[in-house]
Amino acid sequence: MFVQSLHTQRELLAQRVRRRRTTSVDLSGVCDLPDSRMVREAEEAAASQPPVLLGHALRTAVFARALALIDGVEVDHELLVVGGLLHDVGLVEAVAGEDFTLRSAAAATDVARRAGREDACDHLADAIVVHTTVGVDPETDGALGAYLQFGAMVDLVGLRERHLPHDLVGRAVGAHPRTGLTGPFLRLLRDEAHAVPQGRFAFLRSVGFGPAVRMSSVPSRP
C-alpha cells in the first residue's frame, strides 16, 4: 500500500506538467443524472450530507462516468451515479471501530431496495466498500468500485483530471462549486482516521493525502 501510494503521488505530480488529453468520445450527457427511481431515491438520501460533501458526491458521479466512457470500460452508469451520490454519506458522523464505507454501503443498498433493485444491492455495496482501497483495479476489484475512486480522486486531488476535457470539468464545478471543500473534508478525514486508527483513511493521512487535497486545483489550466 505504501509503494502504491508513492506511485500515485508521482503520477499526480507528473500529470500537473503534462498536456491535457483530447478525446473524441461523446460526453455530452454525463453531467445529467439518469432519470430513474433509484437515482431519485439516491438524490433524496444524499441530501442528508453537508453541502460540501453533497457537491463532492455530484462531481464524483460526473467525473466517474466520464472516465469510464473515455477508457471504454463497461459499467452500469445508473449504479455509478448512485454510488457517486452516496459513497461518502457514512463520513457525516464517525463511528469508533467501524469503517465509514460500511455505513455508506448500507445507505446505498437501502436506496436500491426501495427502488425495487434488490439485484443491485451486493454489487453496489461491494463497490462503495472497495472504493477507498489503495491501488484499486477495475480487473480485480470491479469497474464500479474502481471508477468511484477515480471520480472521487479527480475531485479531491486532481488525479486524472487532465484526462478530462477542460469544459466538462468546468461545467461540473460550475454546477456544483468546490468552494469551501478542503477544510471540512480534511476534518472529516481526521475524524474518520481517529475513529478507525487502523483504517484506510488513517493510512491515507499518514502518506500525505491531506496536503494533496490542499494543493489541488480543479479544474486545472486549459
N, C-alpha and C positions, 0 to 999 in steps of 0.2 A: 504494500500500500504506500509506503514511504517513497519507494522508487517511482511508482506510478504518479504520485503527486508531484515529484520533481519533473517528470516528463511533461505533465500538464502545465506546470508553471513555465517551462521552457517554450512550450507551444504557444502559450498566451503571450509571452514576450515577443516571440517570432512573428506572430500574427499582427502585432501592432506596427510592424515596419513593412509588411507585405502589402501589395496592391490588392484592392477589393476584387473578389472574383465576380465574373459576369455569368449569367445563366439565361438560357432560352426557355426554361421551364415556366409554365403559366402559373403564377402565384396570385392571380387576381382575386381569388375567393378566400384566401387564408385568414384575412382579418375579420371575416364574418363567421359567427358561430353557427354550426349546423342547427337547423330548426327541427328539434326533436324533443319529445317529452323528457328523455333522460338529461339532455343538456339544459333544459329549462329547470328541472329539479336540481341540477348541479349549480346553476346560477343562484338559485334561491338558497341553497346550503352554503355556497361560497360567500354570500353577503354577510355572514356572521364574522368574517375576518375583518381586522382593521383595514382602512383604506390602502395603506402601503402594501399589505400582503395581497389584497384583492387585485390591485394594479399589477403586482408581480405575477399573480396567477393568470391574469388575462394575457399579459405579454408572453408568458411562458407558453401558453396554448398556441399563440400565433407563431412564435419562433420554432416551436417543436414541429408544427405542421409543415412550415416552410422548409425546414431542413430535411424532413423525411421525403418531401416531394423532390427537392434538389438532388438528394442522394439516390432517388429511385427505390426507396425501401418501402415495401408494402406494410402498411399499418392501418389499424382501424381509427380513422380520424375522429369519429364520434367519441370513442373511448379516450383518445389522446386529448381531446378538449376537456372531457370530464376529469381526467387525471390532472391536466394543467390547472383547472379551476380549484381542485381540492388537494393537490399534493402537499401543500404546506398548512392546511387548516389545523392540523394537530399541533402546530407550533404556538397557537394562540395562548395556551396555558401548559407550561412544562409539568410533567409528572415524574417524580423520582423513580428511577429504575425502569421506565417504560419509553422506548424509542418513539418519537413523535409520529413516525410514519405509520405505526400501528393504528393510531387514532385517525390519521388522515385516510388510511385504507378503510377503516370502519365507516367513516362518513361517506366515502365513495360507494361502498357496497350497499349501504342503506339507500342511497340515491338510485342505484341500479335496480334494487328490489322494488322500490316504489314505482319505478318506470316499467316494471314487468320484464326486466332484463336479468333474471337470475343467472342466465347462462354466462353473463359477462363478469359476475362477481369475483371469481377466483383470479381471472386474468387481470382485472383492474387492480385488485388488492396486491397481487404479486408485483405489478409494475410500480405501484406507489412505494411499496416497501423497498424495492431494489434501487429506486432512482437516486438515492444518496450514496450508493456504493462506489468507492473509488475504483476507477478502471472499468466501469460498466461497459459491456459489449453487446451489441444487438444480436450477435450469433449465439452467445452463451447465456445471456441474461434476458433476452427477449427485446424485440424492437420497441414495444410500448414503453417499458421502463427506461431503456436507453435514450429514447428521444424525449422523454420527460426531462431527463437530466440534461440533455443537450440544449433544450429550450430554456431551462432554468439557468444554465451556465452562460448562455448568451446574455441574459438579462442581468445576472448578478456580477459577472466578472468580464464579460465581453468575449469569452471563448467561442470561437466560430462566428462571431458577429460579422466579420468581414467576408464570410461565405454567403451572406445575405445581401440583397440589393439595398442600397442606402435608402431609397424611397420607401421600401417596405418597412424597414426598421423605424424610419421617421414617422410613418403613419401609425404604427403600433404605439410608439412612445407618445405621439401627439394625442391619440385617442385615450391612452391610459398613462399619464405622465409618471416619470420615475422620481419626481421631486420629493425629497424627504425620505427616500428609501433607506439610505445607508445606515443612519443611526438606529432607527427602530429595528431594522433587520439584524444588525450586529448585536443588539440587546437580546433579541430572541435567540440568536445563535449562542450567546453566552449563557442564557438561562437553560437552554437545552443541554449544553455541554456540562453545566454544573449538575443538572438533574440526572444525566446519564454519563458519568465520567469515563466509562469505557466505550461509549458510543461513537458513531461515525462523525457527528458534529464536533465532539471533543477532539477527535483526531484531526479534523479539518482545521480547527482553531490552532492546533499545535504546529501545523505546517504552513501557516501564513495565509489562510483563506480570508481572514478579516482584512488585512492590508490590500489584498487583491480586490475585494469588494470596494474598499475606499478609493482605490485608484481607477476604478472602471469608468469608462465614458461611453455611454450608449445613447444614440448612435455615435460611432467614431467618424472621422472625417470621410467625406465622399470618396 
